[in-house]
Amino acid sequence: MRIICDAPGQTCNRLWTYVASVALCIAEHKKMVILFYDWTIEDFPNLLHCPFIYFPLWHKWYLERGNGWNNYKGLTWKITHNRTWDYIFKILGFTKGWHTRTDTRYLQQTMPKLKQIFRPKEEIMQKAEFMISLLRKESDMVVGVHIRRGDYATWNEGRFFYELEDYHKFMIRIKELYNNLRISFYICSNEDFNLTLFSGCNCQRFGEEPSGAILDLYTLSLCDRIIGPFSSYSRWASFIGEVPLCFLEKKEQQFTKESFSKIVDFFHFENGKEILDW
């Protein structure tokens, strides 16, 4: 039985932390334990109730009372960022899931099952599917745009931070690339801004929604193409939705049809391009 003992970053980092072990369990008929699950776990009922995955710290009665989730997240941080606990976990033979990202053995052969296990609850998928269906009524291609700013102003010295005007220019270039098609854009962002900023582009986005990050994530996974800065978020959407992705690497970036490729594992596109671990 594999026991995952780390909890790196936000939701998509956690999903990438779990997926290689889930694929291993499917292929080799093994079992696993996730000690410190992400707070969005209830959005993934198939993962939560998967018969070969156990969540031994799952105390619903505690987490849903008062400040339970914040206490849990604080406890998780303290334990998973502690040398003493690292040593204890190592002695016990536990696994850091973040270190399994290079284990690609079973990802492709188990993909149908992975899609099922990592499918969010139906309420989320229905909203995502309805949004994409609306966009498809008036377009031949839907391009998902992941706008990530905020902490990207300082992360990696702001290398992948773009102004909203830059995203608009990216979108215009995509329209020029596929000038024989009607293009619509699905905008994914945790920022509040008016879509009129993207003049000349047919765009839609969700407003403030419960489970908004997961709703955005899986709506991205239903698009025909995805663009966005380096992120485990758009990377997961491309992987689980098998959607060609193009990372935005500089403001002056130009696009060709070959710029897009599906993510097949954390470090690789389907076309063989390797992704640096920023």
N, C-alpha and C positions, 0 to 999 in steps of 0.2 A: 504494500500500500504506500503510495506517495503522499507525503504531507507537505503542503505548501505553507510556508511560515512567514513570508514577507507580504508587504502591502505598499508597493511603490506608487506614489503619485495619485492621479485622479482615475476616473472610471476606466478609460481606454487603456491606460497602463495596466490596470488590474486585469482587463480582458486578455491582453497580450501575455500577462503573467500566467493565466490559467490555461490558455488554449493548447499549448504543446502537451501538457499533462492530460488534458481531456482527450486529445487525439490518441495519446499513448494508451489510455484506459480503454478506449473504444477498440483499438486495433489488437491489444493484447489481453483484453478482458480482465483488466485490473480495476482497483478502486483507489480513490484519492480523498484527501481531506483538505479543505480550505479553512485554515484557522482564523484568518482575519479578512472577512469578505467586505466588499465595497458596500456603501450605504444604499446604492441603487439596486441591491440584490432582489428586492421585491418586484422590480420591473422585468426580471428574467425568471419567470416561474419554472420554465423547463430546466434551467440551470439549478435553481434552488431545490427542485424536487427530483433531480436526476438520480436514478437508483444507485449509481456507483459513485456519487459525490456526496460527501458528508460535511456538514457545517456544525462542529461540536460546540461552538460558542453561540449557537443561535438561541437566544432567549427573548422571544418576541414580546413577552409580557414586560420585560425590563426596557427594551429599546423603545417601545412606544409610549413609555410613561415619562412625563416631565422632560428632563434634559438627557434622557437615555442615550440617544444617538450621539450627541456631542461628547458625553462621557466616554462612550465606546470608541469614538474616533481619537479622543485624547489618549485613552489607554493603549489603543493600537499603535499610535505614533511612538509612545514611550517604549513599548516592548520591541517594536521592529527597528528602532534606531538606538539600540543599546548593545554595547560590546558583550556584556555578560550574557544577555539573552541570545546573542548571535552564537556565542560559544556553546551554550546549552543546546540550542537547536542543532548545531553541527554535531555535537556528541550524540544526540538522539537520532541523527541520520535524516533530519528534515531537509527539505529542498527549498531553495529560493527560486520561486517561479520566474523572476526577472532574468535569472541566469539560464533559463531553458529556451530563450528566444531563438537560439541557434539550432535547436532541435526541430528539424523540419521533416523528419522521417515519415510521419503519418498525416501531415496536414492535408495534402491533396486527396489521398485515398479516403479520408474520413470526412471530407468537406460536406457532403449531404447531411450527415449526422450532426456535424458541427453547426451548420445552419439552423437545424432544428433546436439544438440545445441552447444556442445563443440567440434565439428569436425572442424578442421582447413580448410582453403581454399583448393580447389582441387589441385592446383599446388603443395602444400606441401604434401598432401596425395598421389598424384601420384608418387612423388619422393620416399616417404617412402615405398610405396607398391612395387615399382620397386626394391628398394634395398633389401627388404626382399625376393622377388621372386628370385633374383639372388642367395642369400644365400641358399634358399631352394632347388635349383637345385642340389646342391652338399652336402646336409646335411639332416639329419632326424630331427634335432632340432636346432633352432636358439636361442642363449642365449644373451640377451642384457647386456652389461657391462657399468654401469654408473661410469665413473672415475671423481670424484670430489676432487680436491686438492685445490690449491689457498688459499682461506680464511679458509679452513679446517685445515691448519697448526696451526692456533691459536684458532679456534672455539672449545669450550669445551676442551681447553688445548691440542688440537691436537689428541684427543682420536680416532677420525675416519679418520685421515690422513694416507694414505698408499702410499708407493713408487710404481712406475710403476712395479718394480720387484715383489712387493707383489700382485698386480693385476694379473700379469702373473701366479703366483703360485695359486691364486684363480681359474683361468681359467683351469689350468692343473688339479686341484682337481675336477672341474666340469666334465672334460673329463673322469677322472677316475671313477666318480660316474656313468656316463652314458656310460660305456665302450662298451656297445652293440649297441650304436648309433653313427652315424656320426654327430659330433657337429661343428657348426659354431658360430662365435661370432660377434655381432654388437657392435662396440665401440662408446660410446657417451662421448664426452669430449670437453671442450673449450680450451684445451691445444694442442700445436703443437708437435707431436712426431711421430716417424716412427713405423709402425706396425711390422717391423722386430724385435722389442723388444719382441714380443710375439711369439717366435719361437715354432713350433710344434702346433700352433693354427691357424685355418683358420679364418681370421678376415677381416672385412671391416669397413669403416667409411666414412662419408662425409668430404670433405674438407671445406674450407671457403665458406659458402653459405649465401645468404640473408635469413632471418628468420631462421638462423641456430639452435637456441635454440629450437624453436618449431618443426622444422624438426627432430632434434634429439629426442625430447620428444615423438613425435608420431610414430617415427620408433621404439623406445623402446616399445611402446604400442602394436606393432604388433609382437613382439618376443614371443617365447614359454615360456621363463623363463627370469627373470631379477635379476641381482645382483648389489649391490652398497651400499655405506655408508648411514647412516640415512639422509634422505633428502625428502623434500616435492616434489621434482622433480620426482624421481623414484617411489615415493608413488602415485603420480598422474598418471603416466604411467600405473602402475599396476591396479589402480582403474578404469580408463576410458577404458583401454584395456582388463580388466578382466584377467590379466596375473599374474601367481604366482611369487612372489618376495621373495628374501632372503636378508635381510640387512647384510652387512659386519660389524661385531662387534669387531673383533680382528684379528691380523695378522695370528695367528695360526688356524684360523677357519677351521673346517672340515664340510663337507656337507653330508646330507642324502636327500633322496627324500622328506622326511617330513619337510625338512628345508624350503621348498617353499610353500607359500600360497598367495592367492589373497588378496589385500587390499579391505575391504568393507566399511570402513569409515576412517577418519583421524587417529583414535586411535586404530583401530582393523584390524587384519587379519581375513580371513574367518575361520581359524581353532580356533579362539577365543583368540589368543595371543594378549595381549595388548601392545601398543607402548607408551613408555614414551614420554612426551612432553619436549624434550631436549631444 
